Amino acid sequence: MKKRLISLCLAVLCCVSLLAIPAMAQSEGGAVTTTALNLRSQANTSSDIIVTMPKGAQLIVISSANGWSKVNYNGTVAYACSDYLSSRSSVSGSFGTAVVTGNDVRMRSGPSTSYSIICDFDKGTQVSVTGASGGWYAISVNGKSGYMSSDYLSFAQASQPTPSPAPTTPVTPAADGYAAQVIGTSVRLRQGPGTSYGIVTYCSKGAAVTVHSSENGWYKLSYNGNVGYMSGDYVRISPKESYNPAKSASMNANGVNLRMGPSTDLFSSVKKIGKADKLSVTGVYGYWYQVSVNGSYGYVYSEFVTLGSASGSTPTVDKIDGKIGTVTGNGVRMRSGPGTSYSVVGYYNRGVQLTVTGKSGDWYQVSSGSVTGYMSANYISLSATSSQGEQIAKTALQYLGVPYVYGGASPRGFDCSGLCYYVYQQYGYSLYRGATSMWNNNGVLVAKSDLQPGDLVFFKDSTSPIGHVGMYIGDGKFVHAASGKGKVIITELEDSGYYSRNYVGAKRIIGS
């Protein structure tokens, strides 16, 4: 009798533990870059660039917020702009090591709880991550390979590089580097990038040095067999061709990096410059201009510079009253102005719908979420005026019948928050990934009596104040990925059953 009672208790505890599974996995799954993209130490454009990822690079998206994604690329965990990432149901590669954060965590033969258990691992075990599929990581450890929920694995974020001390004996300079000249008198060459580091030697005014890279406003350079660091205020990299007198110029794009040297890989940004800035161009190095702008020296990529005095005129735009435009090509560029000379602010694929607010020549002025810009009229098909919320709701309805997959956020399978996250992402909105996070961080509250298509509706469950989310589509109905039905379905909001009893509230994303 006691054995039967113990078995019954264990069965109950097992059921409770299944109910307590978190609303979403830590990982959002895989992604690829849609263009060459900087991986940064923090979620902002002023932070250090760790590496520039090539177009088509595979990576793991750990989380997303405010237009930035925390990602793992080749084992480095840092931040990338979400606008230039395209989600993938699965990715593979070498993503470094992760640490198991729970006890008795199961490795399974496939990326879901329906697959068989291979073995269990304790907290602190290190595993090699070789891929991602939805909210699961492909791992290998101790000669075994399988899958583990990303809820129970943690990557370490990339740390900031620490300066290396200067060698105790002279070092022969590397053959590669940029010829430069010291412009100060008796300038100190230091052991690291800062005045707190020891002095290696002194350099006289006009001394020839070889610059290799930059860090925190300091150049790493070679001088007379020594390698050290010198403040960027006292060094000038020599252009291949000098302009005397200097040429006047203007910027044709905004948010462009003024760098300490003519390379995105080696030289950090001094500051951001844009169309309001006037430049003095003093030389050219390959595809880069050496410039002076508002008292700052540096290099800027020539694509963003127009030589000669700028008219300063703003493009004439004929207003269009909020029509919906559908993108008719894949990888279509949205630019900062009405022409191919303007910088690219995003890429959009066939079927994505944008709000069209104006036209300048052969270019439409468009917006997608918080992103605004211009797109060639050759790749936009105008439709009758309709609210963006209605368009977003119609897009969600395209996925009726798609299977429910825990942690899924792609047309191969969705969980409840994954459906809303994916659909809004197609319109340029970056939502938090979990239902609770969406409720706490995205949109503004709206009354049930004021619901409009596209609004997100939230429900509680037996284990969480926010356990489910769907998208209102009008006529008292909402579309959602229902685990009980195993697919994306439409449900009446006032069905006098589970959803009417457990309704918590609604959030409006558009215009918030």
N, C-alpha and C positions, 0 to 999 in steps of 0.2 A: 504493500500500500504506500509506504514511504517513497519507494522508487518511482511509482506512478505519479505521486504528488510532486516530486522533484522534477520529473520530466515535463509535467504540465507547467510548472513555474518557469522552467527554461524556455519552453515554447512561447509563453506569454512575453518573457523578456526579449526574446528574439523578434517578436512582432513589434514591440515597442521601439526597439533599436532601429528597425526598418522605417518606422514612421518618423524617426528623428533624423533621417538623412537631411543634410543641409539643402536649402532651396536651389543652390547652383554650385557647380564646381569652381575651384579657384581659377583654373585655366579657362579662357574663352575659346581655345583651340588654335588651329594653325592660320597662317596668313602669308602672303607674298607681297613684296614691295612692287608698286606699279611704276616706280622711277628710282633713280639713284637717291638714297635717303640717308640723312645723318642720324646716327644713333648717339643720343646725348645723355649726360650724367643726370640731368633733372628734366622735369616736364616743362621746359620753356626754351625758347630759342637763344637766350643769353647764356645758357650753361655750356660747359665744355663738350666738344664733339669727341666721342670716343673712337668712332670709326664711321666711314661712309659706306653704307651697304649698297651693292649693285642692284639694278633693276632685276626683279625675279627672284630675289633672295628669299629663302624659306625661313620662317621664324615662328616662335610660339608666342601668342598673345596671352599674357597673364591676367591683365585687367586693363580697363579703359575708363578715362574720365576727362571731361573738359577738353576734348579734342586731341588728347595724348594717350598713347598705349604703352604700358609697361610690358616689355617683350624680352625674350631670350633669343639671341642671335649668336650661333656658334659658341654657346656657353657663357656669353656675356649678357647680363641682365641690366637693361637700361631703358631709355625712353625714346619713342619715335612718334612723329605726327601721324595721327590716325587717318587723316585724309588720303594718305598715300599707301595705305595697306588694303589689300583685297583678301577677304576671308577665304579660307580653304577648309574643307571638312577634315583633312589630315595632311600632315607634313612629316618629312623624315630628314634626318641629318644628325650632326653631333652637337648636342645642346649642353654638354658638360655634366656635372654631377648635381644631384639634389639629395636632400636629407629627409628621411621618413619622420613625420611629426607626430605619429600616433603609435599605439601599441597593438600588436597582432593585426597589422594592416595587410590585407590580402593582395597578392599578385594573381591576376587572372589571365586566362588564355586569350581574352579579347577585351575590347574597350567598353564593357558594361557589366553589370552585376549578373547578367544571364549566362555569362561564360563561366567555365569551370575554374576552380581555385587551384593554383599551382603550389603556392606555399604562403606562409605568413612571415612578416618582418616586424621587428621591434623598433621603437623610437630611437632615432639616432643613426640608423643604418644608412650608409651612402650608396646611391645607385647611379648608374649612367643612364641619361635620358637620350633616347635615339629618335623620338618623334612624339607627335600628339594627335589624338583623334577625339574631337569634342572636348569633354572635360576629363579625358584620360591621357596619361603619358605612357608611351612605349618605353620600357626600361630593360636594363640588363644588370644582373648582379650575381656574383659567384657562379658564373657559367650558365645562369638561367635567364631566359627572356620572357617577357609578358607585358601586362598592362596594370597600372595602378591609378586609382582616382587621384586627380591633382589636389583634392581637398587635403590629402595626407602627405604631400610632398612640398618642399620649400626650396627655392633657389636663393642663392646669395646675390645681392645687388652688386654691380661693379663698383669697386672702390676707386677713389681718386688717386691718380699716380703720385707717388712721392718722389721728390728729386733725388737723383743719385749723387753721392759725394764726388768731388773732383778726384781724379787719380793722383796718387802720390808721386808718380813719375810722369814726364811728358808723354803724350799720346800722339801718334801720327794722325793728322786729320784725314777724315774719310774722303774718298775721291769725289763723291757726289756732294753737291751743296750749291749755295748761291753766293756769288761774289758780293761783298759788302764793304762799307767803309765806316770807320768810327768818326762821328761828327763832334764829339766833345773832347775836352782836354783832360788827360790823365784819368781816363774812365776805368773803373774797376771791373775786372772779370772775376765773377764769383763762383763758388762751388754749387750753388743752386739758384732757382728763380726767385730771389728776394734779398733784401738788404740784411737779413739776419744770418745769411750764409757767409762763410769765410771767404777771404780774398785769395784768388789764385795768382793774379798778376795785374799790372796796370797797362792800359793801351793808350798810346799817344794819339792826338788828333790827326785824322787822315790815314791811320793804320788800316791795312787791308786785312780783312777777316773773311772766313767762310761760314755762312749761316746754314744750319741744318734743319731747324724747326723753331717753333715758338711755344711758350707756355706762360700763362698768366701775365701777359704783357712783357715777357722777357724772351730774348733770343738765345737759343742754344747754338754756340759757335766754336770754331777752331781758330787759334791764334798762336803762331810760333810753336807749334807742337803741343799746345795745351788746349784742353776742351773745358768750357765753362759756360756761364750765363751772363748776359749783359742786358741792361734795361733797354727796351725798344726806343726810348727817348734819345739814345745816343748812337744808334746804328741806322744806316740806310742801305737797303739792298739795291745794287746797281742794275738799272734797266738795260735791256739789250740795245735799245735805241732811246736817246734822250731828246726831249723837245725844249728848245730854247729860242724864243720865249715859250712859256707854257701855253698850252691850248685850253681855251674855255670849253666846257662841256656841261651836260645835264644828265640826270638819271631818267630812264624811261620806265622804271619799275620801282615799287616800294618794298621795304623790308629786305634790302639786299645787304649782304655782309661786306663791310670794309675790313679786309684781312691784313695781317702783318707781313704777308709775303704772297707770291703768285702761285699758291697751291691750296686746295681745300683740305688736303690730307695732312699737310705739315704745319699750316699756319692758322692760328686762332683768330677769331673776329675781334676787331677793335670796337666796332659799334655797328648799328643798322643805319643805313641811309636810304633816301627815297627821292621822289620827284621834286620835292621842295628844296633839295640841296643843289647848289652850284659847285662845280668841280674845277680845279686847275689840274690838267693832265700834264705831267712832267716827263713821262716816258712810257715805254711799252715793253713787256716781257712775255713773249709768246702771245697767248690770248688774253693777257691781263694788262690793264693800265695802271701805271704808278700815278697816284693822285694825292692832292691835298684838298681837304674839305672841312670847312669850319674849324681850321686849326689842327686837324688830325691828319696824319700821314698814313698811307697804306696802299693796298692793291685791291682793285675791283675787277670782276670779270667783264670783258669788253662787250658782251652781249647786252649788258644792262646800261651801257653808256652811249650817249649820242654826242658826238663831237660838234663843236660850234655852239653859238648862243641859242638857247631854247626860247621858243615863242612864249612858253608858259601858258598857252591856251588850253582850256579844258574841252575834250571832245563834245560836239553837239549831240545831244541825245533826245530823240522824239519819244515822249512818254507813251507807254502802253499800259492799259488798266488791268494789271494782274492776270494776264492770260496764262494758261498752263502750256508749257512746251515739252515735247517728248524728244529725248535724244535718239537720233536715228543711226548712230555709228558706235563703235567700240573704242574705248580709250580716247574719247574726244576731250580736248583741252578746254578748260575754262581759264581765261586770261584776265589780268588786272586791267586791261584796256582793250579798245576795239581794234585789234590788229595783231599780227604775228610777232611784232617787235616787243610786245608786252610780256611780262613774266607769267609763267603758268601757276595758277593757284589751286588746280585740281584736275582730276581725270574722271570722266563719267562714261558709263557703258550704255548700250542700246536699251531703250525702255525706261530709263530713269526720267522722272518728270521734274521739271524746274518751273519756277515762277518767272514769267517774262514781264519785265517792267519798262522796257524801252528798246529803242533801236538806234544805232549809229552806223550809217552806211550799210554794209553787209553783215553787221554784227548785232546780235541781240544782247541787251543788258539783262542778266538773269540772276536769280538767287536760289540757293539750296540750303535750307536751314540758316545757319549764321554766316555762310559763305556767299559772297556776292562777286560778280565779275561779268565777263563778256564771253560769248560763244558764237562762232560763225553760224550765220543763218542757214548755211548748207547742211548743218547737222541738227537742226531743230525743226520739229513739226508742231505747228500751233494747233491747239484745240480750243473749244469753247471755254469761256471763263468758268472756273470751278474752284471751290476752296481746296487748299492743299490738304486739309484734313480728309476730305472726301476721296481725294486721289490716293492718300496713304491707306485709307481703309479699303479701297478697291484693290490696291496692291496686296494687302494682307489676305484678301479673299482668294487671290490666285493660288494660295497654298493650302486650300481646303483639301483634306485627305492625306496630307503629308504626315508620315509617322511621327508619333511622340518619341523623342529620344532624350533621356535625361542628360543635361549639359549641352544639348544640340542647339546650334544657332545658324543653320544653313538649310537650303531646300532639301537636303537629304534627311533631315530630321530636326525637330524643334522641341525644346521644353517651353514652358509658358513665357518666361522672360526672354528666351532666345528668339521667339517669333517677333515680339515687339521690338527688341534690339535690332534684329536683322532688317526688318521693314523700314524702320526709321533711319537706319544707316544708309539705305538707298537714296534717301533725300537729304543727306548731309548732316543728320543729327547724330550726335554721339551720346547715347544713353548709358547709364550704369547698367551692369549686366544682370544683376539679380533683382527679383521682385521687390525685396525689402529696400535695396539700394535705390531703385527707381522711385519708390514711394518717398524715401527720405531726401532725395537729392534732385530729382528731375521735375520740371514743370511747375504749374501753379494749381492749387485746389479749385475744383469747380463743383457746383451743387448738382445733385442727381437730376434735378429738374432742368438743368442747363446743359446737359450732355450734348456734344456734337461729334460727328464722325471723326475718328482719329484720336479721341480722348482715351486715355488708359484707365481701366476700371480694376480695382483691387479688392481682394477678398482675404479673409482670415481662414485658418484651418485649426485643427485640434492641437497643433504644436507650435504655431507661429502667429503673431499678430498680423503679419502679411505673408500669406502662404501661396497666393496665386494672383496672376495678372492676365488681363485680356484687353482687346481693343474694341471700343464701341463703334458700330457701323451704321447706327440709325435704326428707327422703328423699334426701339426697345430691345435691340439684339446686340450681341458682341461676339467676336471671333476669338478663339483661343486654342492653344495646344493643351488638350485635356488628357492627363495621364490615365484616367479611368476608361476613356474611350480609345486611348492608344493612337490618337491622331488629332489633326486640326479640325475643329468643328465650329458651328454656329449655335449659340444658346440664347434663349430668352432671358433677359436680365431679371424680369419680374415673373419667374416661373413658380413662385410660391414654394420653392424647394430649397435646395442647398445654397444656391447663389444669392437668392433674395435674402435668406437668413444671415449669410456671412458677408454681405456687402460691407466694405469699409469706407470707400470713397473713390474719387476720381481725380486725375491730374491731366491738365492740358499742356502739351509739349509745345505746340506751335504758338509763336508769339510770346513765349514765356521768357 
